[in-house]
Amino acid sequence: MLTLAFPLAPDDVALDPAASGPPFPVCERAYRDALEGHGVKLEKGPYRNDKSVREQELVMWWVKNF
């Protein structure tokens, strides 16, 4: 599974249930918390695109072993 996390924010902002949006801020930790509990592991990344909008994108490749 390929994920594009956007817009990136610090953990405390992205994990705040009162965060404003849409788009709602996200962070790598939120993806890990949501996916790793279901047996999905980060295989590649995270990668930042230095040409992205204010470096607010993060690309991650996840796999689940069956």
N, C-alpha and C positions, 0 to 999 in steps of 0.2 A: 504494500500500500504506500503510495506516495502522498505526502502531505506538504502543503504550502501554508505555513503559518503567517498570517497577516491580519492586522498590524501587530507587530511585536511590542511588548511592554515589559517593564520589570515585573518580577514575580508578584510583589505585593499589590501592584495595580491590576495585573491580569487575573489574579485569583480572588479579587475583591468582588463579591456578589453584587455590589452596588455600582460596579463600573458602568460608565455610560457608553452607549452605542446605539444602533449599529454604525459601523462595524465594532464589535466588542473586542477589546484587547486580548491577546493570547501570549503565552510563553511556552518555552520548551517543557518546563516542569508540568504544565497543565496537560500537555499531550502524553507525557510519560505516565502521569497519574491516571489518566483515562484509559490508556491502552495496555500498559504493562500488567495490570491486574487481570487482563483477559488473555494473557499468554502471548501478547504481541511485543516483539523486541525491536529496538532500533538497530538496523543493520548498517546503514550508511548515513553519514551526516552527523550533526546538522551542518548544512552548508549555508553560508551567507553570500548573497549576490551583491558585490560591491557596486553594481550599477542599479540596484533596486531603489525604490522610492525611500529616501532617507534611511537606507539599511533597515527597513522594517519588515523584510521577508526572511523566512527561514525555511529551507527545504530539508525534509527528512524522509528516508526510505525505511519502512517497517516491514517485518515479516512475522508470520505466525507459523510455528511448526506444528503439524498435525500428527 
